[in-house]
Amino acid sequence: MNPVIEVKNLSKWYGNVLGLNDVTLQIEPGITGLLGPNGAGKSTFLKLITGQIIPKIGTVSIKGKKVRNNYPLFREIGYCPEQDSFYEELTGKEFLLRLLSLFPYSPPEAEAKAEQALEIVELTKEKDRVIKAYSRGMRQRIKFAQAIAHDPEILVLDEPLSGLDPLGRRKIIRLIKEYQKKGKTIIVSSHILPEIEAMTKTIILIHQGKVFAQGDIHYIRDLIDTHPHIVSVKCDQPRLLAEKFIHEDFVLNVKFSPAEDSLLVETDNRDKFFSLLPSLFIENKIEVQEITSPDDNLQAVFDYLVGK
Amino acid sequence: MISIDKKSAAAFLDSIGKSFSFFFFLGKKVNRTKVFILISFLPVIMAAIIKCIQYFNKNYWLEDLSVFSNIIIFFYLQFLILILALFFGSSISSEEIEGKTLTYLTTRPIPKSALILGKYSAYALLIILMVNIGVILSFAVLNIDHLLDFPRYKILLRDMGVLTLGLICYTSFFAFIGTFLKKSILFGLIFSFGWENIIQYFPGSTQRFTIVHYLKSLLPQPVRGRFSFLLFRLEPSSTGTAIMMLLLITAVFLGLACLVFSQKEYILED
């Protein structure tokens, strides 16, 4: 299959700060997940491939054409930026309609496309409210809508799920998958592995400006699964819970918080840990208040993988 | 070859039109425009106060057209058009960069120079309307007893023309400044109330390095009234030269603004 996006020896730095370092890769149709901790260079990569910033070294091409200042190419590209910025005085519909007016559409065509995009992201009821009155989730959805409104062949989505509630995330993930079925090319960035996992098996791992790995998600998942995780469980009987856990071979360490209202469990098998947890709550009538994973972020995983 | 050029020129003009439509709509909605509409109507209030004083105090006599000219010179030419052009002109690119909305524009199938030209046209039209509506109302208030005295309208039209030229010229200059300076407002204030206000009074050809020199060259010399000292030492250029220079300055700075905006890399800081 011919690559849609091709980058060669791409490097970018901002003053003394390295943004991206010697990245060469090809992206084919389908969903490609760009995974990396915050500051890894994901947004820099996406801005480079959409021609918003200029590489210091290297080239970017989309369908064999250069990107920067090649404005006709943007009929085929939809970009959802990470930043939460809008023309705040416009309503949701005006925002879409005005941006669509910059495409070669007639006013009725632009109107129809705006309405369709609003319907897709389920903002039809709120279309006449000004964006500054939108909730975080609604702002994220209208940002997504402007990227898809012109039905582009290539979708570049920078952290499209941030700020969305679980239901909103599921809807956007479903939409992205639908786009994949239409044969489109989608690049989606995130620092949360399960989000990317829910969309695609093809990932690019990016860390400290370098492509750390590229390919199928399974092998990285295997590595991550053996990475010791710390889970914090806030409940009314942390010592009782600790007693139950201490016998399990997948539990490496158990600690209590200084306030003694929560338990910190270190495990090398998250799946087993989380499958046992609910039954322990029920059998021992433990009232749970909160379950969090203090180190459940990509930075910890990457630190572990790089160290390994 | 010619037909291709014609086609691309038509496409470029169409892009400018789309950009104009986008930003004229947006410009009408932003709060800044509402604030500046109020400011641009201050001379109307001033005119009404003068007229009331004149009406109630018969001993107080002031020739209406003289008052009108003074308002034009003092408030519009030396203050309002500079402020409007500065805030609207520099914001053409800086508000997109600071507001991080630039991404939405640069990922559309439209040339960056067309975005600048369209937004410039939209903002220039907005401020031209603001100023000229204020001027017409001020004129009407001050000349309420002579509204059928048609020769007076020649003066109104001349002053509106001068202010319009001033607005398009200053706006293009500040549009250019806004494309590459982060603190374009500060620079603009220094330029407007430093350079423009001081250099215009320098004798000889130095005053020709100001925009206001060419604008004042289009007004009659000297102007009667208490503010006529503002034109002291003006060594006016001819009308033709003044108009040509103002249009040339506009074209040069607009061209430069398009060039810088198209080539410069804008990093939207998180």
Contacts between the chains, C-beta under 8 A, distances in Angstrom:
chain1	res1	chain2	res2	distance
A	14	B	267	6.5
A	50	B	107	5.8
A	51	B	106	7.5
A	52	B	103	6.4
A	52	B	106	5.8
A	52	B	107	7.3
A	52	B	266	7.9
A	53	B	265	5.5
A	53	B	267	6.6
A	54	B	265	4.8
A	69	B	111	7.9
A	69	B	112	7.0
A	69	B	262	6.5
A	71	B	108	7.5
A	71	B	109	5.1
A	71	B	110	5.8
A	71	B	111	5.4
A	71	B	112	7.7
A	72	B	109	5.5
A	73	B	109	7.5
A	74	B	107	5.5
A	74	B	108	5.7
A	74	B	109	4.4
A	74	B	110	8.0
A	75	B	109	4.6
A	77	B	107	6.4
A	78	B	107	8.0
A	79	B	103	6.8
A	79	B	107	4.4
A	81	B	100	7.7
A	81	B	103	4.6
A	81	B	104	7.8
A	82	B	270	8.0
A	83	B	100	4.8
A	83	B	103	7.4
A	83	B	268	6.6
A	83	B	270	6.9
A	85	B	99	5.8
A	85	B	100	3.7
A	85	B	101	5.4
A	85	B	103	7.7
A	86	B	101	6.9
A	87	B	26	5.9
A	87	B	99	8.0
A	87	B	101	6.0
A	89	B	26	7.4
A	89	B	29	4.4
A	89	B	30	5.5
A	89	B	31	7.3
A	90	B	26	7.0
A	90	B	29	6.7
A	94	B	25	7.7
A	98	B	22	5.1
A	98	B	25	6.4
A	98	B	26	7.0
A	99	B	22	8.0
A	99	B	104	6.0
A	99	B	108	6.8
A	101	B	18	5.7
A	101	B	21	6.2
A	101	B	22	5.9
A	102	B	15	8.0
A	102	B	18	5.3
A	102	B	19	7.1
A	102	B	22	6.4
A	102	B	105	7.5
A	102	B	108	4.1
A	102	B	109	7.2
A	102	B	110	5.0
A	103	B	108	6.8
A	103	B	109	6.1
A	104	B	14	8.0
A	104	B	109	7.3
A	146	B	104	6.7
